Amino acid sequence: MTKQLLLDLTERAGWTGAQAALGLAVTELADVPVWWAAPGALALASAKGWVAGRLGRKGTASTLPASADPATLARSA
């Protein structure tokens, strides 16, 4: 497993966990049925992708820097 792949995997898992946890927290605080956590997490994931596409590495929804992003083409040595 390459370093870039491991960083990408960690980024994706971290964001997914954070979005799921926040979705559950919001449903608990709002006192609504827990099934609303899934659409809430989906909205958070979409918002994160939109923001990362404008502030992060151009052309991706990644928050990793270009040097660590597997979508960045490897430079020939």
MOPAC internal coordinates of N, CA, C and O (Angstrom, degrees):
PM7 1SCF
backbone

  N    0.0000 0     0.00 0     0.00 0    0    0    0
  C    1.4565 1     0.00 0     0.00 0    1    0    0
  C    1.5295 1   108.00 1     0.00 0    2    1    0
  O    1.2310 1   121.01 1   -53.41 1    3    2    1
  N    1.3190 1   115.67 1   126.59 1    3    2    1
  C    1.4539 1   119.84 1  -178.52 1    5    3    2
  C    1.5306 1   110.70 1   -78.64 1    6    5    3
  O    1.2310 1   121.47 1   -17.99 1    7    6    5
  N    1.3181 1   114.78 1   162.01 1    7    6    5
  C    1.4657 1   120.45 1   179.04 1    9    7    6
  C    1.5229 1   110.86 1   -62.22 1   10    9    7
  O    1.2310 1   120.19 1   138.35 1   11   10    9
  N    1.3593 1   117.25 1   -41.65 1   11   10    9
  C    1.4621 1   120.69 1  -179.75 1   13   11   10
  C    1.5268 1   110.86 1   -62.89 1   14   13   11
  O    1.2310 1   120.23 1   136.92 1   15   14   13
  N    1.3362 1   117.16 1   -43.08 1   15   14   13
  C    1.4559 1   120.61 1   179.58 1   17   15   14
  C    1.5271 1   110.59 1   -63.97 1   18   17   15
  O    1.2310 1   120.17 1   138.37 1   19   18   17
  N    1.3128 1   117.29 1   -41.63 1   19   18   17
  C    1.4570 1   121.11 1   178.83 1   21   19   18
  C    1.5283 1   111.45 1   -63.95 1   22   21   19
  O    1.2310 1   120.14 1   138.89 1   23   22   21
  N    1.3265 1   117.34 1   -41.11 1   23   22   21
  C    1.4653 1   120.49 1   177.16 1   25   23   22
  C    1.5259 1   111.10 1   -65.47 1   26   25   23
  O    1.2310 1   120.20 1   139.20 1   27   26   25
  N    1.3273 1   117.22 1   -40.80 1   27   26   25
  C    1.4599 1   121.58 1   178.45 1   29   27   26
  C    1.5247 1   110.48 1   -63.71 1   30   29   27
  O    1.2310 1   120.63 1   134.74 1   31   30   29
  N    1.3194 1   116.40 1   -45.26 1   31   30   29
  C    1.4647 1   121.29 1   178.26 1   33   31   30
  C    1.5251 1   111.18 1   -60.74 1   34   33   31
  O    1.2310 1   120.50 1   135.80 1   35   34   33
  N    1.3200 1   116.66 1   -44.20 1   35   34   33
  C    1.4639 1   121.25 1   179.54 1   37   35   34
  C    1.5261 1   110.97 1   -64.70 1   38   37   35
  O    1.2310 1   120.45 1   138.41 1   39   38   37
  N    1.3336 1   116.75 1   -41.59 1   39   38   37
  C    1.4677 1   119.90 1   179.05 1   41   39   38
  C    1.5278 1   110.58 1   -61.89 1   42   41   39
  O    1.2310 1   120.69 1   131.17 1   43   42   41
  N    1.3227 1   116.29 1   -48.83 1   43   42   41
  C    1.4689 1   120.09 1  -178.36 1   45   43   42
  C    1.5194 1   112.16 1   -62.88 1   46   45   43
  O    1.2310 1   120.34 1   134.85 1   47   46   45
  N    1.3247 1   116.95 1   -45.15 1   47   46   45
  C    1.4664 1   120.58 1   179.98 1   49   47   46
  C    1.5266 1   111.11 1   -65.35 1   50   49   47
  O    1.2310 1   120.76 1   139.70 1   51   50   49
  N    1.3227 1   116.15 1   -40.30 1   51   50   49
  C    1.4659 1   120.04 1   179.22 1   53   51   50
  C    1.5178 1   112.62 1   -62.98 1   54   53   51
  O    1.2310 1   120.82 1   132.46 1   55   54   53
  N    1.3362 1   116.04 1   -47.54 1   55   54   53
  C    1.4680 1   119.55 1   179.13 1   57   55   54
  C    1.5245 1   111.40 1   -64.48 1   58   57   55
  O    1.2310 1   120.20 1   139.33 1   59   58   57
  N    1.3463 1   117.22 1   -40.67 1   59   58   57
  C    1.4600 1   120.17 1   179.39 1   61   59   58
  C    1.5252 1   110.56 1   -62.48 1   62   61   59
  O    1.2310 1   120.26 1   135.35 1   63   62   61
  N    1.3190 1   117.10 1   -44.65 1   63   62   61
  C    1.4634 1   120.79 1   178.20 1   65   63   62
  C    1.5136 1   112.42 1   -62.64 1   66   65   63
  O    1.2310 1   120.62 1   137.29 1   67   66   65
  N    1.3286 1   116.42 1   -42.71 1   67   66   65
  C    1.4656 1   120.60 1   179.62 1   69   67   66
  C    1.5305 1   111.37 1   -64.69 1   70   69   67
  O    1.2310 1   120.32 1   138.38 1   71   70   69
  N    1.3324 1   116.98 1   -41.62 1   71   70   69
  C    1.4640 1   120.78 1  -179.84 1   73   71   70
  C    1.5309 1   110.89 1   -67.31 1   74   73   71
  O    1.2310 1   120.28 1   139.28 1   75   74   73
  N    1.3276 1   117.06 1   -40.72 1   75   74   73
  C    1.4643 1   120.52 1   178.39 1   77   75   74
  C    1.5295 1   110.96 1   -65.28 1   78   77   75
  O    1.2310 1   120.69 1   135.31 1   79   78   77
  N    1.3295 1   116.29 1   -44.69 1   79   78   77
  C    1.4602 1   120.28 1   179.97 1   81   79   78
  C    1.5271 1   111.32 1   -63.53 1   82   81   79
  O    1.2310 1   120.59 1   137.35 1   83   82   81
  N    1.3230 1   116.48 1   -42.65 1   83   82   81
  C    1.4618 1   119.91 1   179.02 1   85   83   82
  C    1.5284 1   111.00 1   -66.17 1   86   85   83
  O    1.2310 1   120.42 1   140.40 1   87   86   85
  N    1.3376 1   116.80 1   -39.60 1   87   86   85
  C    1.4588 1   120.47 1   176.23 1   89   87   86
  C    1.5267 1   111.93 1   -60.03 1   90   89   87
  O    1.2310 1   120.49 1   136.99 1   91   90   89
  N    1.3381 1   116.68 1   -43.01 1   91   90   89
  C    1.4645 1   120.26 1   177.48 1   93   91   90
  C    1.5259 1   111.94 1   -67.38 1   94   93   91
  O    1.2310 1   120.50 1   138.93 1   95   94   93
  N    1.3227 1   116.65 1   -41.07 1   95   94   93
  C    1.4642 1   120.07 1   179.71 1   97   95   94
  C    1.5272 1   111.07 1   -62.07 1   98   97   95
  O    1.2310 1   120.58 1   137.28 1   99   98   97
  N    1.3220 1   116.50 1   -42.72 1   99   98   97
  C    1.4607 1   120.30 1  -179.42 1  101   99   98
  C    1.5291 1   110.97 1   -64.37 1  102  101   99
  O    1.2310 1   120.26 1   138.59 1  103  102  101
  N    1.3354 1   117.12 1   -41.41 1  103  102  101
  C    1.4711 1   118.90 1   179.48 1  105  103  102
  C    1.5279 1   110.96 1   -65.29 1  106  105  103
  O    1.2310 1   120.51 1   142.59 1  107  106  105
  N    1.3214 1   116.62 1   -37.41 1  107  106  105
  C    1.4693 1   119.51 1   177.17 1  109  107  106
  C    1.5261 1   111.07 1   -65.82 1  110  109  107
  O    1.2310 1   120.39 1   134.00 1  111  110  109
  N    1.3170 1   116.87 1   -46.00 1  111  110  109
  C    1.4640 1   120.34 1  -179.00 1  113  111  110
  C    1.5254 1   111.88 1   -67.06 1  114  113  111
  O    1.2310 1   120.54 1   145.61 1  115  114  113
  N    1.3327 1   116.57 1   -34.39 1  115  114  113
  C    1.4649 1   120.52 1  -178.77 1  117  115  114
  C    1.5259 1   111.54 1   -83.42 1  118  117  115
  O    1.2310 1   120.86 1   172.29 1  119  118  117
  N    1.3345 1   115.97 1    -7.71 1  119  118  117
  C    1.4736 1   121.84 1  -179.78 1  121  119  118
  C    1.5311 1   111.64 1    55.67 1  122  121  119
  O    1.2310 1   121.58 1  -132.40 1  123  122  121
  N    1.3495 1   114.58 1    47.60 1  123  122  121
  C    1.4637 1   121.52 1   175.85 1  125  123  122
  C    1.5304 1   107.86 1  -115.53 1  126  125  123
  O    1.2310 1   119.86 1   -17.45 1  127  126  125
  N    1.3345 1   117.88 1   162.55 1  127  126  125
  C    1.4698 1   119.71 1  -179.56 1  129  127  126
  C    1.5285 1   111.78 1   -56.19 1  130  129  127
  O    1.2310 1   121.32 1   -35.98 1  131  130  129
  N    1.3433 1   115.08 1   144.02 1  131  130  129
  C    1.4624 1   121.20 1  -174.13 1  133  131  130
  C    1.5357 1   112.60 1   -63.52 1  134  133  131
  O    1.2310 1   119.46 1   157.89 1  135  134  133
  N    1.3285 1   118.63 1   -22.11 1  135  134  133
  C    1.4635 1   118.84 1  -179.98 1  137  135  134
  C    1.5268 1   111.59 1   -64.44 1  138  137  135
  O    1.2310 1   119.38 1   163.22 1  139  138  137
  N    1.3223 1   118.78 1   -16.78 1  139  138  137
  C    1.4644 1   121.99 1   176.08 1  141  139  138
  C    1.5304 1   111.97 1   -70.65 1  142  141  139
  O    1.2310 1   120.17 1   167.55 1  143  142  141
  N    1.3394 1   117.27 1   -12.45 1  143  142  141
  C    1.4663 1   120.49 1   179.16 1  145  143  142
  C    1.5329 1   111.12 1   -63.99 1  146  145  143
  O    1.2310 1   120.08 1   143.65 1  147  146  145
  N    1.3379 1   117.46 1   -36.35 1  147  146  145
  C    1.4739 1   120.39 1  -178.84 1  149  147  146
  C    1.5276 1   111.82 1   -64.74 1  150  149  147
  O    1.2310 1   118.95 1   128.27 1  151  150  149
  N    1.3364 1   119.60 1   -51.73 1  151  150  149
  C    1.4645 1   117.67 1   176.69 1  153  151  150
  C    1.5374 1   112.85 1   -63.39 1  154  153  151
  O    1.2310 1   120.76 1   147.59 1  155  154  153
  N    1.3306 1   116.15 1   -32.41 1  155  154  153
  C    1.4679 1   119.26 1   177.17 1  157  155  154
  C    1.5184 1   111.36 1   -64.72 1  158  157  155
  O    1.2310 1   120.47 1   136.17 1  159  158  157
  N    1.3464 1   116.71 1   -43.83 1  159  158  157
  C    1.4663 1   120.61 1   178.09 1  161  159  158
  C    1.5267 1   110.81 1   -65.79 1  162  161  159
  O    1.2310 1   120.43 1   144.15 1  163  162  161
  N    1.3349 1   116.78 1   -35.85 1  163  162  161
  C    1.4649 1   120.58 1   176.87 1  165  163  162
  C    1.5299 1   110.79 1   -63.24 1  166  165  163
  O    1.2310 1   120.61 1   137.12 1  167  166  165
  N    1.3115 1   116.43 1   -42.88 1  167  166  165
  C    1.4707 1   120.25 1   178.16 1  169  167  166
  C    1.5327 1   110.30 1   -63.68 1  170  169  167
  O    1.2310 1   120.26 1   139.50 1  171  170  169
  N    1.3291 1   117.11 1   -40.50 1  171  170  169
  C    1.4670 1   120.52 1   177.53 1  173  171  170
  C    1.5259 1   111.33 1   -63.88 1  174  173  171
  O    1.2310 1   120.31 1   138.14 1  175  174  173
  N    1.3389 1   117.02 1   -41.86 1  175  174  173
  C    1.4628 1   120.75 1   179.45 1  177  175  174
  C    1.5339 1   110.82 1   -63.86 1  178  177  175
  O    1.2310 1   120.83 1   139.05 1  179  178  177
  N    1.3189 1   116.03 1   -40.95 1  179  178  177
  C    1.4626 1   119.91 1   178.85 1  181  179  178
  C    1.5285 1   110.84 1   -65.40 1  182  181  179
  O    1.2310 1   120.59 1   136.84 1  183  182  181
  N    1.3234 1   116.48 1   -43.16 1  183  182  181
  C    1.4643 1   120.64 1   179.05 1  185  183  182
  C    1.5274 1   110.75 1   -64.37 1  186  185  183
  O    1.2310 1   120.24 1   138.42 1  187  186  185
  N    1.3279 1   117.14 1   -41.58 1  187  186  185
  C    1.4659 1   120.99 1   178.39 1  189  187  186
  C    1.5228 1   110.38 1   -62.00 1  190  189  187
  O    1.2310 1   120.00 1   136.21 1  191  190  189
  N    1.3310 1   117.61 1   -43.79 1  191  190  189
  C    1.4564 1   121.37 1   178.76 1  193  191  190
  C    1.5142 1   112.24 1   -62.61 1  194  193  191
  O    1.2310 1   120.65 1   139.03 1  195  194  193
  N    1.3156 1   116.36 1   -40.97 1  195  194  193
  C    1.4612 1   120.81 1   179.85 1  197  195  194
  C    1.5308 1   110.43 1   -64.83 1  198  197  195
  O    1.2310 1   120.62 1   132.15 1  199  198  197
  N    1.3357 1   116.42 1   -47.85 1  199  198  197
  C    1.4661 1   120.70 1  -179.55 1  201  199  198
  C    1.5293 1   110.46 1   -64.66 1  202  201  199
  O    1.2310 1   120.21 1   135.27 1  203  202  201
  N    1.3374 1   117.20 1   -44.73 1  203  202  201
  C    1.4667 1   120.17 1  -179.15 1  205  203  202
  C    1.5266 1   111.12 1   -64.41 1  206  205  203
  O    1.2310 1   120.05 1   146.96 1  207  206  205
  N    1.3209 1   117.51 1   -33.04 1  207  206  205
  C    1.4560 1   120.70 1   178.14 1  209  207  206
  C    1.5147 1   113.07 1   -66.73 1  210  209  207
  O    1.2310 1   120.30 1   157.21 1  211  210  209
  N    1.3041 1   117.03 1   -22.79 1  211  210  209
  C    1.4564 1   120.98 1   179.87 1  213  211  210
  C    1.5285 1   112.97 1  -100.66 1  214  213  211
  O    1.2310 1   120.44 1   150.04 1  215  214  213
  N    1.3207 1   116.76 1   -29.96 1  215  214  213
  C    1.4596 1   119.85 1  -177.56 1  217  215  214
  C    1.5269 1   113.09 1  -105.52 1  218  217  215
  O    1.2310 1   120.26 1   153.59 1  219  218  217
  N    1.3244 1   117.11 1   -26.41 1  219  218  217
  C    1.4585 1   121.28 1  -177.77 1  221  219  218
  C    1.5092 1   111.67 1   -89.09 1  222  221  219
  O    1.2310 1   121.01 1    30.27 1  223  222  221
  N    1.3145 1   115.67 1  -149.73 1  223  222  221
  C    1.4613 1   122.28 1   179.24 1  225  223  222
  C    1.5185 1   109.34 1   -66.33 1  226  225  223
  O    1.2310 1   120.29 1   -56.32 1  227  226  225
  N    1.3183 1   117.04 1   123.68 1  227  226  225
  C    1.4607 1   122.38 1  -176.07 1  229  227  226
  C    1.5295 1   111.12 1   -60.65 1  230  229  227
  O    1.2310 1   121.05 1   -41.89 1  231  230  229
  N    1.3378 1   115.60 1   138.11 1  231  230  229
  C    1.4514 1   121.33 1   176.92 1  233  231  230
  C    1.5152 1   114.83 1    87.00 1  234  233  231
  O    1.2310 1   119.89 1   178.17 1  235  234  233
  N    1.3384 1   117.82 1    -1.83 1  235  234  233
  C    1.4622 1   121.36 1   177.41 1  237  235  234
  C    1.5210 1   108.87 1  -135.39 1  238  237  235
  O    1.2310 1   121.00 1   -11.61 1  239  238  237
  N    1.3258 1   115.69 1   168.39 1  239  238  237
  C    1.4573 1   121.13 1   174.50 1  241  239  238
  C    1.5260 1   109.92 1  -102.56 1  242  241  239
  O    1.2310 1   120.78 1  -159.56 1  243  242  241
  N    1.3175 1   116.12 1    20.44 1  243  242  241
  C    1.4534 1   121.78 1  -177.89 1  245  243  242
  C    1.5247 1   110.70 1   -84.11 1  246  245  243
  O    1.2310 1   121.41 1   -34.02 1  247  246  245
  N    1.3122 1   114.90 1   145.98 1  247  246  245
  C    1.4611 1   120.00 1   174.31 1  249  247  246
  C    1.5271 1   110.73 1  -101.05 1  250  249  247
  O    1.2310 1   120.50 1  -178.50 1  251  250  249
  N    1.3369 1   116.64 1     1.50 1  251  250  249
  C    1.4593 1   120.43 1   177.50 1  253  251  250
  C    1.5238 1   110.23 1   -75.10 1  254  253  251
  O    1.2310 1   119.86 1   -30.83 1  255  254  253
  N    1.3151 1   117.87 1   149.17 1  255  254  253
  C    1.4624 1   119.57 1   173.75 1  257  255  254
  C    1.5276 1   109.90 1   -67.31 1  258  257  255
  O    1.2310 1   119.94 1   -23.26 1  259  258  257
  N    1.3087 1   117.72 1   156.74 1  259  258  257
  C    1.4621 1   122.26 1  -176.51 1  261  259  258
  C    1.5278 1   111.97 1   -55.62 1  262  261  259
  O    1.2310 1   119.80 1   146.23 1  263  262  261
  N    1.3150 1   117.98 1   -33.77 1  263  262  261
  C    1.4662 1   120.77 1  -178.37 1  265  263  262
  C    1.5261 1   112.31 1   -67.99 1  266  265  263
  O    1.2310 1   119.79 1   157.34 1  267  266  265
  N    1.3381 1   118.01 1   -22.66 1  267  266  265
  C    1.4570 1   121.09 1  -178.15 1  269  267  266
  C    1.5232 1   112.50 1  -108.74 1  270  269  267
  O    1.2310 1   119.89 1   173.28 1  271  270  269
  N    1.3146 1   117.81 1    -6.72 1  271  270  269
  C    1.4605 1   122.30 1  -175.46 1  273  271  270
  C    1.5248 1   110.23 1   -82.50 1  274  273  271
  O    1.2310 1   119.56 1   -57.49 1  275  274  273
  N    1.3459 1   118.45 1   122.51 1  275  274  273
  C    1.4719 1   120.03 1   178.89 1  277  275  274
  C    1.5261 1   113.04 1   -63.35 1  278  277  275
  O    1.2310 1   119.43 1   160.91 1  279  278  277
  N    1.3323 1   118.69 1   -19.09 1  279  278  277
  C    1.4608 1   121.07 1   178.65 1  281  279  278
  C    1.5288 1   111.69 1   -73.04 1  282  281  279
  O    1.2310 1   120.39 1   164.47 1  283  282  281
  N    1.3162 1   116.87 1   -15.53 1  283  282  281
  C    1.4608 1   120.74 1   177.86 1  285  283  282
  C    1.5217 1   108.50 1   -75.41 1  286  285  283
  O    1.2310 1   120.98 1   -52.62 1  287  286  285
  N    1.3107 1   115.73 1   127.38 1  287  286  285
  C    1.4671 1   119.41 1  -179.98 1  289  287  286
  C    1.5173 1   110.61 1   -64.70 1  290  289  287
  O    1.2310 1   121.32 1   -44.38 1  291  290  289
  N    1.3138 1   115.08 1   135.62 1  291  290  289
  C    1.4694 1   120.13 1   178.05 1  293  291  290
  C    1.5224 1   109.26 1   -68.88 1  294  293  291
  O    1.2310 1   120.82 1   -42.60 1  295  294  293
  N    1.2972 1   116.04 1   137.40 1  295  294  293
  C    1.4698 1   120.19 1   178.74 1  297  295  294
  C    1.5138 1   109.00 1   -83.07 1  298  297  295
  O    1.2310 1   121.04 1   -41.00 1  299  298  297
  N    1.2938 1   115.62 1   139.00 1  299  298  297
  C    1.4707 1   120.76 1   178.28 1  301  299  298
  C    1.5200 1   109.20 1   -71.82 1  302  301  299
  O    1.2310 1   121.63 1   -40.96 1  303  302  301
  N    1.3252 1   114.48 1   139.04 1  303  302  301
  C    1.4694 1   118.86 1  -179.98 1  305  303  302
  C    1.4997 1   111.56 1   -89.94 1  306  305  303
  O    1.2310 1   120.10 1   180.00 1  307  306  305

